[in-house]
Amino acid sequence: MILENQKNNPLHGITLEKIVTDLHAHYGWDKLGSFVRIDCFINNQSISSSLKLLRKLPWARKKVEDLYLKTFNK
């Protein structure tokens, strides 16, 4: 049943760490900060701080996931 629900999820099997790492490599922190206005992309720029904050802020995680899908056409 769970696999059926995930079949149409384009992010299934992609970790949040991979999403942030790929976006950082593609855009850099400054550009990411302009797309998603959260502190970890503007001031405290690191993968680990980004992961911590994105796990606490569902709205920000959704924006980052949407940006990933838009950028890499998944």
C-alpha positions as CSV (number, residue, x, y, z in Angstrom):
1,M,0.0,0.0,0.0
2,I,2.8,2.5,0.9
3,L,4.6,1.7,-2.4
4,E,1.4,2.4,-4.3
5,N,1.2,5.9,-2.7
6,Q,4.9,6.6,-3.4
7,K,4.7,5.5,-7.1
8,N,3.6,9.0,-8.2
9,N,5.9,10.9,-5.8
10,P,8.8,12.3,-7.9
11,L,10.9,12.8,-4.8
12,H,10.5,9.2,-3.6
13,G,14.0,7.8,-2.7
14,I,15.7,11.3,-2.8
15,T,16.9,12.4,0.6
16,L,16.6,16.0,1.9
17,E,20.4,16.1,2.1
18,K,20.7,15.3,-1.6
19,I,18.1,17.9,-2.5
20,V,19.9,20.6,-0.5
21,T,23.4,19.5,-1.8
22,D,22.3,19.5,-5.4
23,L,20.6,22.8,-5.2
24,H,23.6,24.4,-3.5
25,A,25.9,23.0,-6.1
26,H,23.6,24.3,-8.9
27,Y,22.7,27.8,-7.5
28,G,25.0,28.6,-4.5
29,W,23.9,29.9,-1.2
30,D,23.1,33.5,-2.4
31,K,20.8,32.4,-5.2
32,L,19.1,29.8,-2.9
33,G,18.6,32.5,-0.3
34,S,16.8,34.7,-2.9
35,F,14.5,31.8,-3.9
36,V,13.7,30.6,-0.4
37,R,14.1,33.4,2.2
38,I,15.3,31.4,5.2
39,D,18.2,32.1,7.5
40,C,20.2,28.9,6.7
41,F,20.5,30.0,3.1
42,I,21.3,33.7,3.9
43,N,23.4,33.8,7.1
44,N,24.2,30.4,8.6
45,Q,25.1,28.8,5.3
46,S,25.8,25.1,5.7
47,I,24.2,21.8,4.6
48,S,23.8,20.7,8.2
49,S,22.1,23.9,9.4
50,S,19.9,23.8,6.3
51,L,18.8,20.3,7.1
52,K,18.0,21.1,10.7
53,L,15.9,24.1,9.8
54,L,14.1,22.5,6.8
55,R,13.0,19.5,9.0
56,K,11.4,22.0,11.4
57,L,9.7,24.2,8.8
58,P,7.4,22.2,6.5
59,W,6.6,25.3,4.4
60,A,10.3,25.9,3.7
61,R,10.9,22.3,3.0
62,K,8.0,22.3,0.5
63,K,9.5,25.4,-1.3
64,V,12.9,23.7,-1.5
65,E,11.4,20.4,-2.8
66,D,9.4,22.4,-5.4
67,L,12.5,24.3,-6.5
68,Y,14.4,21.0,-6.8
69,L,11.6,19.5,-9.0
70,K,11.5,22.7,-11.1
71,T,15.3,22.9,-11.5
72,F,16.0,19.3,-12.2
73,N,12.7,18.3,-13.9
74,K,12.1,15.2,-11.8
